Amino acid sequence: MKNCRICLFIRYFIVSVIFIVITSIIFVDDLSYFAFVTPWNVVKIIFFLGSLLLIFKLFEYYKKD
């Protein structure tokens, strides 16, 4: 059975939310490990990964020609 991309993304999202909930239940007092997760750090990670993807796609595009 072939999965569509949207279904796959939904599954990844649900698994990640469940992982966060389970982690918050298990580590009630030790959540200081996640102190580095701030909105700005997430933005930096998204921009960094997006830039890497752009460079990779440009490299592939120019490699074809």
Summary of the structure (lengths in Angstrom):
residues: 65
radius of gyration: 17.4
end to end distance: 34.8
largest distance: 55.5
contacts: 107
relative contact order: 0.06
helix: 80%
strand: 0%
